[in-house]
Amino acid sequence: MYSFDQLKPLLLNSNLSEGKLIKGIHQIQHSFTKELERRDEYISERDLVSAYSSFYFPTNFVKLEWGFSHLPESFVEQLGETHLIDFGCGPGTFGLAWLEFFKKGNVTFIDQSDLMLKQAKAFLRFFHPNTEATFSKTIPLIEGPITLLFGNSLNEISLDDAHDIIERVRPDHVLFIEPGTKLVYQQLITLRKKLNEKGYMTHYPCLGDKDCPITKNDWCHQVMRTKHHDSIERLSQKAKIDRRTMPLTFHVYSKEQRTGLYQGRIIQFLRESKFSFDYKVCMGESIVEIQLLKKSLSKKQQKVIKETNVGQEIKFEVVKKVNDELFKAQPLLREG
Ligand SMILES: C[S@@+](CC[C@H](N)C(=O)[O-])C[C@H]1O[C@@H](n2cnc3c(N)ncnc32)[C@H](O)[C@@H]1O
């Protein structure tokens, strides 16, 4: 959680008066919601980049961790091993949130605005002085597994451009943290189809890859409720912009099979090996074999598993789908 006092000395204009800051925040908000044709201004004027970085940076920053809390832990761990491309990084919002979350990482910050990149560099240098990162207007060639993140930037580019970027980068995972608007929903529903065709599976928020059942005039988004540092809350009150209740669109696509929480009924004990307890489980629509990994269990938990009987229900998180009928999993056991 950042305070305004922490950010202020790092701003491109660190002498911005409070009056100008609030005026700038209003101007930015207006250009996001009403005067879309003036949207270029906030990235090309030092005072407006500073206003964005004082208010939208700290209030967007928290959305990454919120999003991760909705994904299986094992999947988030996997993301942490990839190189992040923060596309439309602005002042470095989600790349910095990524480094803060994982406490390490390789990040490439991409933005069309020199001023935004300059601000992102200043934040990185201060908050993560030992981290090397790339700042660029174009996406460089990157080796190894990649996560491509669009952070409030998909809504500023065309769908064709977003599609081209994905085609070029060929990331393993694609994340979107965007405004919770109908327009973004419509963009993503179209993009989702193309991503599915390219072998990406929807990991969040949809429960599968079938057509979205939401009717034409409606749309799907999430809402994050939070409280920011008192100094940011103060800016929020002065600017009369609510950032405690934030509608957002969080979508996750991946080449990896979808994992997640499952519940089934144990119908057969198969074997205990050096690495796992193996069961046949009825999932309602299908029967699967699950290997409950010993390395994820304490001695006490292994004892609970050994005492589990056929006929009992079991909740588990899939760590790896070997195929549609064989999962490596971690059981969710009640404490005590
Ligand atoms: C609303 S800001 C989001 C900044 C940051 N990701 C956040 O969520 O706080 C959108 C950013 O996307 C950048 N952007 C828009 N179109 C772009 C493009 N075609 N290439 C690179 N950056 C772009 C803008 O310059 C701006 O900094």
PDBQT file of the ligand as one rigid body, heavy atoms in Angstrom, charges set to zero:
ROOT
HETATM    1  C1  LIG A 401      -4.719   3.896 -18.548  1.00  0.00    +0.000 C 
HETATM    2  S1  LIG A 401      -3.003   3.757 -18.748  1.00  0.00    +0.000 S 
HETATM    3  C2  LIG A 401      -2.671   2.312 -17.792  1.00  0.00    +0.000 C 
HETATM    4  C3  LIG A 401      -1.362   2.367 -17.095  1.00  0.00    +0.000 C 
HETATM    5  C4  LIG A 401      -1.115   1.199 -16.149  1.00  0.00    +0.000 C 
HETATM    6  N1  LIG A 401      -1.079  -0.054 -16.862  1.00  0.00    +0.000 N 
HETATM    7  C5  LIG A 401      -2.200   1.164 -15.102  1.00  0.00    +0.000 C 
HETATM    8  O1  LIG A 401      -3.111   0.338 -15.201  1.00  0.00    +0.000 OA
HETATM    9  O2  LIG A 401      -2.162   1.966 -14.164  1.00  0.00    +0.000 OA
HETATM   10  C6  LIG A 401      -2.824   3.135 -20.386  1.00  0.00    +0.000 C 
HETATM   11  C7  LIG A 401      -1.389   3.159 -20.887  1.00  0.00    +0.000 C 
HETATM   12  O3  LIG A 401      -1.342   2.426 -22.096  1.00  0.00    +0.000 OA
HETATM   13  C8  LIG A 401      -0.436   3.073 -22.966  1.00  0.00    +0.000 C 
HETATM   14  N2  LIG A 401      -0.729   2.702 -24.352  1.00  0.00    +0.000 N 
HETATM   15  C9  LIG A 401      -1.883   2.917 -25.036  1.00  0.00    +0.000 A 
HETATM   16  N3  LIG A 401      -1.756   2.463 -26.306  1.00  0.00    +0.000 NA
HETATM   17  C10 LIG A 401      -0.502   1.972 -26.436  1.00  0.00    +0.000 A 
HETATM   18  C11 LIG A 401       0.233   1.374 -27.508  1.00  0.00    +0.000 A 
HETATM   19  N4  LIG A 401      -0.325   1.183 -28.696  1.00  0.00    +0.000 N 
HETATM   20  N5  LIG A 401       1.504   0.988 -27.269  1.00  0.00    +0.000 NA
HETATM   21  C12 LIG A 401       2.065   1.156 -26.051  1.00  0.00    +0.000 A 
HETATM   22  N6  LIG A 401       1.416   1.728 -25.005  1.00  0.00    +0.000 NA
HETATM   23  C13 LIG A 401       0.157   2.120 -25.188  1.00  0.00    +0.000 A 
HETATM   24  C14 LIG A 401      -0.659   4.543 -22.680  1.00  0.00    +0.000 C 
HETATM   25  O4  LIG A 401       0.455   5.336 -23.090  1.00  0.00    +0.000 OA
HETATM   26  C15 LIG A 401      -0.885   4.546 -21.177  1.00  0.00    +0.000 C 
HETATM   27  O5  LIG A 401       0.305   4.793 -20.483  1.00  0.00    +0.000 OA
ENDROOT
TORSDOF 0
